[in-house]
Amino acid sequence: MNPSTLIGILASILLLVSVLFFTAESPGSFLNVPGLAIVVTGTLAATFISYPLKEVLRVVRLVGLVFRRENTYVRDDINELVSMSRLWFKGDVRAVEQELENTRNPFLRTGIQLVIANTKEDEIFDMLRWRIARLKAREHAEAQIFRTMATYAPAFGMIGTLVGLVNMLEVMDSGNLDVIGPRMSVALLTTFYGILLANLVFKPIAVKLERRTEERLITMNMVLEGISLITKRRLPSFIEETLNSFVANYHDEIREPDVKKPRTSTSAAAKG
């Protein structure tokens, strides 16, 4: 499982347990099935109305990505590009084609196939940039569905609050707390459920998917740069160094932290 997701889930559970056991006389007072049904059903209904069925069903599968640790295989892509650049620099096209049969990156495979086919450099870049733009648009739309659900959930929480208040006003004259209490709980807890689902479920999933997209775009741009250098017949060593710069980690790209050097005394300097 993704470590950050696991930490977030445990922190959420700890928060809810604290709310249930330390701020209420009975933990069951925070459980209201009708209020939860209003929020969940209303949010799902509005989402299905807003988006095509195939898009909604597709993003359901993406929820699993939030919980599992996904490898980007950047290092494997770099090794494959460098290996193919060496073969291409030697003019061994057959060996490059054999390397392509083993690669699992379809974006990389397409780029190298275009290079082998002697496609113009501009046409290669246009094709690959179009695929990058298409992936970015598709995955942005997938994350946007969860952001939309995060907007709907509090709204239906307010609807549940209004329903509970209307029902409570109808029986207010009776003065029977056994009747007024459940209706009041629906009025308050639906807002609680809506805000909770929006900020602990839907928005975090959207942010996680957006970060995943950013990492995938960085990898695709790295592959694009490697293919660009191969078309220009740059040295494999230069290509390897350039691609490694994409995965190099620097604490600060502008300035390194100051390192205190041992001071040399004046007398010692004089003796030198």
Buried (B, 14 or more C-beta within 10 A) or exposed (E): EBEEBEEBBEEBEEEBEEBBEEEEEEEEEBEBEBBBEBBBEBBBEBBEEEBEEEBBEBBEEBEEBBEEEEEEEBEBBBEBBBBBBBBBBEEBEEBBBEBBEEBEBEBBBBBBBBBBEEBEEEEBBEEBEEBBEEBBEEBEEBBBBBBBBBBBBBBBBBBBBEBBBEBBEEBEEEEEEEBBEBBBBBBBBBBBBBBBBBBBBBBBBBBBBBEBBEEBBBBBBBBBBBBBBBBEEBEBEEBBEBBEEBBEEEEEEEEEEEEEEEEEEEEEEEEE
